[in-house]
Amino acid sequence: MRLETFSDGVFAIAITLLILNFHIPTGLNENQVWNAIADQQDVFLSAAISFVVIGVYWTVNRKTFALIDRTNGALTASNFVHLATIVFLPFPTLVMSEYTKSFAAVGMYAATIALAGFTAAVTVVIAWRGNLMDSTVTQDMIDKTVSSSIATPIVFAASIPIAAVNTRVATWFWFGAFFVSKPVGVLAQRILQRRHQKAMP
């Protein structure tokens, strides 16, 4: 599927662009080189988080298109919006690495990641409601895919008000995504399943 191939390319470019955030001046002596490398710690941290996040969203995107039989205009547009958030991510990554104590920088970074996850979930829903999925796909499979898409963005969205108080606490809060995203996803899946059960006649 050409749309899937294009998406893979965008993810690859976005994850590669993260390396451009690293910069060490020329003409340094040995000690200055080590100091310059040490000064990149915030860049390393932000790039590492973005690398993992992009990898997670790429995995979700691949799983989504594995369930899709065909595309239409709505699906293409939704996927393009999702890809726009992915290709934009290296910029807030750079800004946050330079201004780790700025609410604007940390908030923009968290908001971008949250938006990426929510747009991924919307893409799944559009494909399902547009009857673009394989005939073997069930509602439970869709609920599981949507839940896994929104688990990480829920954590990052929740960190935005925390960043307004303390940006450092907010950044450490993101590491909780690796531990709580699974139970958050399970909880979201149960909520979706209950909604579908109530909607059934």
PETA-V678265 format. One record per residue. N is the residue number from 1. RES is the residue in one small letter. PSI is psi in degrees with one decimal (NA if undefined). NEAR is the number of other C-alpha atoms within 10 Angstrom. Layout:
# PETA-V678265
n=(N N)
res=(RES RES)
psi=(PSI PSI)
near=(NEAR NEAR)
This chain:
# PETA-V678265
n=(1 2 3 4 5 6 7 8 9 10 11 12 13 14 15 16 17 18 19 20 21 22 23 24 25 26 27 28 29 30 31 32 33 34 35 36 37 38 39 40 41 42 43 44 45 46 47 48 49 50 51 52 53 54 55 56 57 58 59 60 61 62 63 64 65 66 67 68 69 70 71 72 73 74 75 76 77 78 79 80 81 82 83 84 85 86 87 88 89 90 91 92 93 94 95 96 97 98 99 100 101 102 103 104 105 106 107 108 109 110 111 112 113 114 115 116 117 118 119 120 121 122 123 124 125 126 127 128 129 130 131 132 133 134 135 136 137 138 139 140 141 142 143 144 145 146 147 148 149 150 151 152 153 154 155 156 157 158 159 160 161 162 163 164 165 166 167 168 169 170 171 172 173 174 175 176 177 178 179 180 181 182 183 184 185 186 187 188 189 190 191 192 193 194 195 196 197 198 199 200 201)
res=(m r l e t f s d g v f a i a i t l l i l n f h i p t g l n e n q v w n a i a d q q d v f l s a a i s f v v i g v y w t v n r k t f a l i d r t n g a l t a s n f v h l a t i v f l p f p t l v m s e y t k s f a a v g m y a a t i a l a g f t a a v t v v i a w r g n l m d s t v t q d m i d k t v s s s i a t p i v f a a s i p i a a v n t r v a t w f w f g a f f v s k p v g v l a q r i l q r r h q k a m p)
psi=(126.5 -36.4 -38.2 -42.2 -42.3 -42.1 -43.0 -40.4 -40.7 -43.7 -41.8 -41.5 -45.3 -42.6 -28.3 -35.2 -19.7 -29.7 -22.8 -12.4 -16.4 134.5 129.9 128.7 155.4 166.3 24.0 151.5 -179.1 -49.0 -38.8 -33.3 -46.1 -40.0 -39.1 -38.3 -43.0 -33.0 -11.9 10.7 -39.6 -33.5 -43.1 -46.0 -49.6 -39.0 -37.9 -43.2 -45.9 -37.7 -46.1 -43.8 -46.1 -39.3 -40.6 -46.1 -31.8 -41.2 -43.8 -42.0 -41.9 -42.9 -36.7 -48.9 -18.0 -21.2 -10.3 133.0 -36.6 169.7 166.0 -176.7 -40.4 -42.4 -43.4 -44.5 -44.3 -42.4 -35.4 -38.1 -43.1 -44.9 -31.1 -39.1 -33.8 -46.9 -21.1 -22.8 -36.9 -28.6 -54.9 -25.2 -44.9 -45.9 -43.7 -35.6 -25.9 -29.0 69.0 -21.2 5.9 126.3 -37.0 -43.2 -49.5 -40.0 -41.5 -39.6 -49.2 -39.8 -38.0 -44.1 -40.5 -44.1 -37.3 -42.5 -42.4 -37.3 -30.0 -41.8 -40.1 -38.5 -41.0 -45.4 -42.1 -42.2 -39.1 -48.2 -22.3 7.6 40.9 -3.4 161.0 148.7 -18.1 -8.1 134.2 168.2 -37.0 -38.5 -38.7 -43.6 -40.8 -41.2 -43.8 -42.2 -41.9 -26.3 -34.6 -6.8 -51.7 -46.7 -28.2 -42.8 -45.3 -37.0 -38.2 -22.6 -15.3 -49.7 -28.4 -40.2 -28.1 -24.4 -46.3 110.5 -34.3 -41.8 -38.4 -41.8 -37.5 -28.0 -30.4 -31.5 -20.4 -20.9 -32.6 -20.3 -33.6 -10.2 -35.0 -54.5 -33.1 -41.2 -41.3 -42.9 -44.0 -38.6 -41.1 -38.4 -43.4 -41.1 -39.5 -37.7 -40.9 -37.1 -38.7 -30.8 -17.5 140.3 NA)
near=(11 8 15 17 10 13 19 16 11 18 19 15 13 22 20 12 15 21 14 10 18 13 11 13 8 7 8 12 9 9 9 13 15 11 13 15 15 12 12 16 12 17 23 18 15 23 24 14 15 22 18 13 21 21 15 16 22 20 13 20 24 15 13 21 20 13 19 19 13 15 17 11 8 13 21 16 12 19 21 18 16 23 24 16 20 25 18 15 25 24 17 22 26 20 19 25 22 16 13 17 15 17 21 18 21 26 22 19 26 28 20 23 25 25 21 27 28 19 22 27 24 18 24 28 17 18 25 19 9 14 14 17 22 15 10 7 12 11 12 14 13 21 23 17 21 25 23 25 28 23 24 27 25 20 22 25 19 16 24 23 13 17 22 14 11 15 22 15 12 22 22 11 16 20 13 13 19 11 10 15 20 15 13 19 22 17 14 19 22 16 14 18 16 12 11 13 10 8 8 7 4)
